[in-house]
Amino acid sequence: MLLENQNINLLRERILDYVWGYDFYEVNDNTLTVTIKRLRSKLGDYGNHIKTIRGIGYRWDNE
């Protein structure tokens, strides 16, 4: 989802809905934060492209 929407700020709710579907209300709010942290770690240097937009969500930044 991040790569398909490069350089676009994605809302946390939109990401939760995309990944976990309509049941995201049952998902702990911290789940997305932990998942992004693990994704950054697994991507190695490419993980630096995932930027946190405080109070909004995340963005894949090509710069």
N, C-alpha and C positions, 0 to 999 in steps of 0.2 A: 504494500500500500504506500509506503514511504517513497519507494522508487518510482511508482506510477504517478506520484504527485510531487515531484522534486521541486524544491524551493517554494512550496506552499505550506503554510501553517495548517496543521491538521488538529482539530479539536480532540481532546481526550475522549469525549463521548463518541465521536465518529469512529475513532480507532477501536474503542471497546466494542461498539456495535459491529464493526467489520470483522474483528477477530473472534469475538465470543458470541455474536448474534444477539438476538433479542433478550437473551438471558443475562445480559451484562449487568442488570440490576442486582443479580445474585453474586456477582464478582466483586471481591474486595477492591476498593479504590486503589490500594497499594499494589495490586496485582500488575497493573500496566507499568508502573514505575519499575518494579522488579524485573518484568519481562524485557523492558527496554535496556535495563542495565545488563542483563544476561546477553541480549542480542549484540550490544556494543562490544562486550567481551569476546563473543564468538566471532565477530567480524574483524577483530584485530584492528589494524590501522584504519580500515574502512568504517569502523564504529565511530570514529571522530566526525563523520559526516552527519550523524544523527544529533540534532541540536534540540535542546529543551527550550521551549517558549513558555516562560513562567506564567502561570494562570490560564494558559490556553491549551498547550499540548506539545506536539513535536513536529520537526521538519527535517527533511533530508536536504542538506546544504552541499552543493557541489563545490563551493569555494574552499 
